[in-house]
Amino acid sequence: MFSINPFAQVAAGLSAAFMQTYVVLMVLAVIAGTLFDVAHKGSAKFFERRKKESRARAERELGGGEKLMLAVETVAEAAVSGEFCKWPRRLSHLLMMYGFILYVISTACLVFSYPDNARPDSALPALWTLGACMVLVGGLWFFFFLRVNVAFDGDSPFHVGRADLFVGSLILSVLSALVWHAMSAAAANPAAIWITFGIYLFFTTVLFGTVVWSKFAHMFFKPAVAFQRRVEEADGSSDLPRPSTENYIVRS
Amino acid sequence: MPTYTDMTRCDGCGECVDICPSDIMHIDPVYRRSYNIEPNFCWECYSCVKACPQNAIDVRGYADFAPLGHKVRVLREPEKGVISWKIRYRDGRIKEFAFPIRTTPWGSIKAAGEYEKPDAAAFGTQMLAHEPTALHIDALPTLEQKTIPAKQAKA
C-alpha cells in the first residue's frame, strides 16, 4: 500500500487527463471560493479599514526589514500552531495541517508526474498514505474530543453543524481515499474499487467546492490577521494595553 | 460591565466557556466562536476576560464612565501575573491600569480533581483538605491543654 500509486489504477479505466483536469478544477474552486468569500463577507474591506485605522494611530513607521522579520515570525508561529494554548488542540491541528500539505502535494505529484505508473520509483505513495493517515488521526481526534461545542458546551460528539463542513468533509475525503487505496492495493472487486473511488471524489469535491460556506479559508485568513496584529504591536497602534514592566509573581 | 467577544480575534478554544461561573459564555453554532448569550446575567467576574488566550473578550463599559464609542481592552500577562486594562474614550483620551492577578505562576494551582483521593479517616479531622501544606507551615497551632485544679473544678 505504501509503494502503490492509487491514481495509476484510475488511469486504467479513465484517461490520465481526467484526474489532472479534476485537480486543476479543485484548485480553481478553492481560489474562486476564497475570492468570493472575501468579497461576499466584506472581509477585504474590513481588514483594509482596520489597516487604515491602525496606520493613523501608529506611533512610528515600520521599515521593510522590520515588516519582513514580523512576517517571518508569523510564519514561524503558524508553522507550530503557536496561537493555541492547549497541546491537544495544537497537536491535532499540526497533524491535520502537515498531513493535509503532504497529502495535497503528493496527490498533485502523483497525478501529474506518474499518471499511469503503478509503482513509481519514489516515496510519493508512502507520503500520500502518511499524509492521509495524519489528517485522519488529527481530524478524528479533533472531531470527537476537541470540538469546542463537544468539549465545553455539552453537545454530543455526533452533533454536526455548518461549522463542521470543513473538518467533516476533510475527514471523509481522506477516509474514503484510504479505503479506496486499500481496496486497490488488495485488488478487490473492481466494482467496489470504482464505487469507493466515486465516494472519494464526491467528498473531495465537497471539501474543495464549499470554501464559501466552510472554514476552509481560515487557513489563509489566520496568518494574515496574525501578521496584522504583530504589525500593530510593533508600530504602537495596537488597542491592547502596553505590557507591564512589573512582575507580580512573588513565589512559586 | 458585561463582556462580549470580538469574533475576529476569537479562536473558538472554549477557555471562556469552561471558566464562566454563570454558564453564559457559549459557542456560536455556525461560526464556532464564543459569545455571551445573556449579557444581563453576566456576573462581571471577568474570568473569561482573564482566561482568553487570544485577548478576544472585551468589556462593554457602563455609560457613566465610558460612553458610547469607548473601548475597553484587556491584556493578560500570566508570566508576570498581571492583567492590564486600557480604556479609550470617544474623545481620544486613553487610560491604562495594571493589576496583579495572582502571586503564584499561571497554571500552578491544581484543580480539585487533580489531588489524590483523601483517606476516609481525613473526614474526621478538623483540617481542610490542603492544610497545613497550603499555608506553608508544618502544623496548625493547637490550643494549650491546661489541667484544672480540683478545687476550681468543684466550684
Contacts between the chains, C-beta under 8 A, distances in Angstrom:
chain1	res1	chain2	res2	distance
A	46	B	8	7.7
A	83	B	11	6.5
A	83	B	53	7.9
A	83	B	54	7.2
A	84	B	11	7.3
A	84	B	13	6.9
A	84	B	53	7.9
A	85	B	13	6.7
A	85	B	15	7.2
A	85	B	53	4.0
A	86	B	13	7.0
A	89	B	13	6.5
A	147	B	32	7.7
A	148	B	12	5.2
A	148	B	13	6.5
A	148	B	14	3.7
A	148	B	17	6.9
A	148	B	27	5.3
A	148	B	32	6.3
A	148	B	34	7.8
A	149	B	27	4.5
A	149	B	29	7.1
A	149	B	32	6.8
A	151	B	14	6.0
A	152	B	14	3.9
A	152	B	17	4.0
A	152	B	18	5.1
A	152	B	27	7.1
A	153	B	14	7.5
A	153	B	17	6.0
A	153	B	26	6.0
A	153	B	27	4.8
A	161	B	29	4.8
A	161	B	30	6.8
A	161	B	32	7.9
A	162	B	29	7.6
A	162	B	30	5.2
A	163	B	29	6.8
A	163	B	30	6.2
A	163	B	31	6.4
A	163	B	32	3.9
A	215	B	32	7.7
A	225	B	8	6.7
A	239	B	71	6.2
A	239	B	73	5.0
A	239	B	86	7.0
A	239	B	88	6.8
A	240	B	55	6.0
A	240	B	73	5.4
A	240	B	74	7.9
A	240	B	75	4.8
A	240	B	86	6.6
A	241	B	73	6.5
A	241	B	74	7.3
A	241	B	75	4.5
A	241	B	84	3.7
A	241	B	85	6.3
A	241	B	86	3.7
A	241	B	96	5.1
A	241	B	97	8.0
A	241	B	98	7.3
A	242	B	75	8.0
A	242	B	84	7.1
A	242	B	86	7.9
A	242	B	96	6.6
A	243	B	75	6.8
A	243	B	77	6.2
A	243	B	84	7.4
A	244	B	77	5.7
A	244	B	80	5.5
A	244	B	82	4.1
A	244	B	84	5.7
A	244	B	98	4.7
A	246	B	80	6.9
A	246	B	82	6.8
A	246	B	98	7.1
A	247	B	80	4.6
A	247	B	81	6.8
A	247	B	82	7.8
A	248	B	80	6.3
A	248	B	81	4.0
A	248	B	82	5.7
A	248	B	100	3.4
A	248	B	101	7.4
A	248	B	102	7.6
A	248	B	103	6.8
A	249	B	79	7.9
A	249	B	80	6.7
A	249	B	81	4.2
A	249	B	102	7.4
A	249	B	103	6.4
A	249	B	104	6.7
A	249	B	105	5.6
A	250	B	103	4.9
A	251	B	103	6.4
A	251	B	104	6.7
A	252	B	104	6.8
A	252	B	105	5.8
A	252	B	108	6.7
